[in-house]
Every structure is written in structure tokens, then in C-alpha cells.
Amino acid sequence: MWRVARSWSPPAITSRFPKAGPTTADGQPTTDARAVLDGMMLPFGGAKSAMLALMVELLCAALTGTQFGAEAGSFLTADGAKSRVGHMFWLVDPDALAGAQAYQQRVETFIELMLADPDVRLPGYRRHDIAAASAGPGVRINKRFFDELQALA
């Protein structure tokens, strides 16, 4: 849960991170992408997201007896000690609680509440908007190019 993506690709190593994103190995804030490779990314979104990160770490690391994210080695390089990370699979049957239909209705209500904020983007929604826009007038091309495409079809 980072403000920015972490990558081993050359553009990421030579670029700068936004302020308040990553830290160096000794926990100092930095915008230097090379220094971040030995440091860590900070959770996004303030207190609520920090508590979500705490919950995930407690369920996936503390409960399984493995390393916390800050203790784990890099997944991007072979340097350092091998990471010992844990995973948690949490299965919930909505029928055993509120019921599948009530759960589905609550999910739909929550998505509507989120989408009322124009700054919220949910996975897949942008794709639907782009597809709808593309289904309209299409893309304008000149006749010669169109004829060439028709000949290749």
C-alpha cells in the first residue's frame, strides 16, 4: 500500500519520488529512488491506511510468525537475506452472516457512495468509460488509409 510503485526498472531508479513517500534504510524520508531500494515505502492515506496496514501485517506476519514488511529483504534484488514472509487466506461465507443478497446490496451501496466522489477511481470503471466513448463516433482516418486497411482485411 504505497503512494507510488516500486520497480527495479532503470527509469524508476533514476527518477525522483514524491515527498512523504519512501524512506532510506535508516528510516529518513527521501525522494532519491536509489536510496529507496535499501529503505521502504510508507503507507498511503494517513491514519486509516496505516491502521489497514497494521491489520494486514498482524494477520499475515505476526499470526504466521514471519517477517513484517519492514524486516523482509528485497523481492527486487538477490542481495541480502532471504525474505520470510507469511500469507493469510481469509474465507468468509456471506450466507453465514448477513446473507449473500444483503452483502451484495451493501457492496453496491458502498460503491455508489464511493463513486459520488469524482476523485475516486475503482478498478474497471475507467475501462467501461473508455469503451463507451470508443463505441461512439470512432476514430477519424483519411480515405486512403481506410482503403489500405480494407485491402489488408
Helices and strands as residue ranges (DSSP letters): H 10-14, E 22-23, H 33-36, E 40-41, H 47-57, I 58-62, G 94-96, H 100-115, H 125-134, H 143-152
